[in-house]
Amino acid sequence: MKKTLFVSALLLAACNTSQSIITVPMYSTDSSSYIGKVIFSDTSKGLRIQTDLTNLPFGEHGFHVHEYPNCNTGINKNHQIELALAAGGHYDPEKTGKHLGPNGGGHKGDLPRLIVSTNGKTQQVFYLTGIKTTDFANKSLMIHAGGDNYKDTPLPLGGGGKRIACGIIEK
């Protein structure tokens, strides 16, 4: 009887363990058209990030979590309209002020760069250690026009440039 109760308790605990998953719909910043989704999930390997995106320009793109859950345009310091500026800067809760790439000890919002094929699609899976879905809840997810060198030179924030796609990370 005790063995049956113990096994039943283990099975119940396993069934009640819920994996945290957040699906982020992504939209083009210039046309607001839906381009796909990114799925964040907590795993034993760390935070799993799975991309399923289309209609992006070929090549490498900076990929970051930004500080505010807002993809609206804004006015930059040069008094020009900038797409998705309301998302703020890269998510940096420890105020490191450093852009060092994923797991590099800088901005917590630094994600691995996206590689988009000639057909405009990217389906990649990344794992980040020391981060959970709850860390990114109520932030925004951004794709930049250019690649990301994970440095602040010669251009700031890896040189990704213009914000071309954005989604809200809602928990």
C-alpha positions in Angstrom: 0.0 0.0 0.0 2.8 2.5 0.9 4.6 1.7 -2.3 1.5 2.4 -4.3 0.9 5.7 -2.5 4.5 6.7 -3.1 4.3 5.9 -6.9 0.9 7.7 -7.1 2.4 10.8 -5.4 5.4 10.8 -7.8 3.0 10.5 -10.8 0.8 13.3 -9.5 3.8 15.6 -8.9 5.1 14.9 -12.5 1.6 15.8 -13.9 1.5 19.0 -11.9 4.9 20.2 -13.1 4.0 22.8 -15.7 6.5 24.0 -18.2 6.3 27.8 -18.7 5.8 28.7 -22.4 5.3 32.1 -24.0 4.4 32.4 -27.7 5.3 35.8 -29.1 3.5 36.9 -32.4 5.9 39.0 -34.5 5.0 41.8 -36.8 6.8 43.9 -39.4 7.5 47.4 -38.0 6.8 49.1 -41.3 3.7 47.4 -42.4 2.4 45.8 -39.2 2.0 42.5 -41.1 2.3 39.2 -39.2 5.6 37.5 -40.0 5.4 34.5 -37.6 6.1 33.6 -34.0 8.9 33.0 -31.5 8.3 30.5 -28.6 10.1 30.8 -25.3 10.0 27.8 -23.0 11.8 26.8 -19.8 13.7 23.6 -20.0 16.4 21.7 -18.1 18.9 23.0 -20.6 17.9 26.6 -20.0 15.6 29.0 -21.8 14.7 27.5 -25.2 14.0 30.0 -28.0 12.4 28.7 -31.1 11.8 30.9 -34.2 9.3 30.4 -37.0 9.5 33.6 -39.0 8.9 34.5 -42.7 9.2 37.6 -44.9 12.5 38.8 -43.5 15.5 40.1 -45.5 18.2 37.5 -46.3 21.2 37.4 -44.0 22.1 38.0 -40.3 19.9 40.1 -38.0 20.3 41.4 -34.5 17.8 39.8 -32.1 17.1 41.3 -28.7 14.7 41.6 -25.9 13.9 45.3 -25.3 12.8 46.9 -22.0 9.2 47.9 -22.6 6.2 45.9 -24.0 5.5 48.4 -26.7 6.1 48.3 -30.4 4.8 51.8 -31.3 6.9 54.4 -33.2 8.5 57.2 -31.4 10.6 60.3 -31.9 14.3 59.8 -31.4 16.9 62.3 -30.0 17.4 63.7 -33.6 13.6 64.5 -33.7 13.0 61.9 -36.3 10.3 59.2 -36.4 11.7 55.8 -35.5 9.8 52.5 -35.8 9.3 50.5 -32.6 11.2 53.1 -30.6 8.6 52.8 -27.7 10.2 49.4 -26.9 13.1 51.3 -25.4 16.6 49.9 -25.3 18.0 46.4 -24.8 16.7 44.8 -21.6 19.5 45.4 -19.0 18.1 45.0 -15.5 21.6 44.9 -13.9 22.5 48.2 -15.7 25.7 46.7 -17.1 25.7 49.1 -20.1 27.5 46.4 -22.1 26.6 44.6 -25.3 28.5 41.3 -25.0 26.2 38.8 -26.7 24.1 35.9 -25.3 25.5 34.6 -22.0 28.3 37.1 -22.2 27.6 39.0 -19.0 26.2 42.2 -20.6 22.7 43.1 -21.4 20.3 40.3 -20.4 18.3 41.0 -23.6 21.2 39.9 -26.0 20.0 36.9 -28.0 21.8 34.9 -30.6 21.7 36.5 -34.0 19.1 35.3 -36.5 20.2 33.8 -39.8 17.5 34.2 -42.5 17.7 32.1 -45.6 17.3 33.4 -49.2 13.5 32.5 -49.1 13.1 35.0 -46.1 12.5 32.3 -43.5 14.2 31.4 -40.3 13.5 28.4 -38.1 16.1 28.2 -35.4 16.4 26.9 -31.9 18.6 28.5 -29.2 19.3 27.8 -25.5 20.3 30.5 -23.0 21.4 29.6 -19.5 20.5 31.6 -16.4 17.3 33.0 -17.9 13.7 32.0 -17.5 10.5 33.0 -19.4 9.5 35.1 -16.4 12.7 37.3 -16.9 11.4 38.3 -20.3 7.7 38.6 -19.5 6.2 42.1 -20.3 9.1 43.1 -22.5 9.3 43.3 -26.3 11.2 41.2 -28.8 13.0 42.9 -31.6 14.6 42.0 -34.9 17.1 44.5 -36.4 17.9 45.1 -40.0 21.6 44.3 -39.7 23.7 41.7 -38.1 25.1 41.8 -34.5 28.8 41.6 -33.7 28.1 41.4 -29.9 30.3 44.5 -29.4 29.7 48.2 -29.0 32.3 49.1 -31.7 32.5 50.2 -34.4 28.8 50.8 -33.9 26.8 50.8 -30.7 24.7 47.7 -29.7 26.4 45.4 -32.2 25.5 47.5 -35.3 22.0 46.0 -35.8 20.5 49.3 -36.7 16.9 49.8 -37.8 14.1 47.9 -36.0 12.4 45.8 -38.7 10.1 43.5 -36.6 8.7 43.5 -33.1 6.5 41.5 -30.8 5.2 41.8 -27.2 6.3 39.1 -24.8 3.1 38.6 -22.7 2.9 36.2 -19.8 
